[in-house]
Amino acid sequence: RESALMRAVLRALWRLAALFMLSALALQLYFVARIGLMAVVDPQSTTFQRSEAWRLLVEKRQILWAQQWVGYERISPQLKRAVIASEDAEFTEHGGVDWDAIEKAWERNQRAEELAQRLNAQQERRAARLPAAKPVPPPRVAKVVGGSTITQQLAKNLFLGSERSLVRKGQEFAITMMLEALLSKQRILEIYLNSVEWGEGLFGAEAAARHYFHVPAQSLGTMQAARLAVMLPAPKRFEKRPNSAYVIGRAGTIAARMGAVDPP
């Protein structure tokens, strides 16, 4: 009787495992089909854009939105150079993942974590000597930097949420490989530049160029393009001060690198 019960349990587990694998395979085939279609059809929206639209609707009871798709030839070559120089210098060379950049980012994060731990330990020692009524500053949190390529960023924005987990990262890698296999570098960059966020409710190069500089995306000059590239890692923060000293200084650094970039 126990043996029969064990066999029944094992059969049920095998069925569940088979169902899980079939579901995972179906999901990957869905991604392949969607990406294959993007070779000829411009995507209307991304998962990130839809989540932002929902957030704006819930928080502000309205959706203030600016986005206009423009073809690759109608985006300034300077913006293409600036974004590659700033976000992914090896974009035209790697196969979707820049392992050297990931290793360097991991090393920087380790150093940042160790520094945060040392500073927190010093803060705790100082707090122990303070009167009990005196407020204690919150502990420092290490700033995490990423080594994601343009293709990885596009994979995440197109299909994935913002949660951090090994499963989500693995899916990001899989979608990245699909993008690189099914689309040209030029098409990947075109979709990226038309869908990336440049401020709250502000998406794509055309909307960003008109919002910040009152010109179409094809007319962006070197410094204008470099300033837009600076904003990409944190657009909601930089849109409040697009002319800050940091943005201008960092844009100068990017502009100096742009001459070495040959867009696809």
Secondary structure as UniProt FT lines:
FT   HELIX           2..38
FT   TURN            39..40
FT   HELIX           47..60
FT   HELIX           72..74
FT   HELIX           77..87
FT   TURN            89..93
FT   HELIX           99..129
FT   TURN            132..133
FT   HELIX           150..159
FT   HELIX           166..182
FT   HELIX           185..195
FT   STRAND          197..199
FT   TURN            200..201
FT   STRAND          202..203
FT   HELIX           205..213
FT   HELIX           217..219
FT   HELIX           222..231
FT   TURN            232..233
FT   HELIX           235..238
FT   TURN            239..240
FT   TURN            242..243
FT   HELIX           245..258
FT   TURN            259..260
//
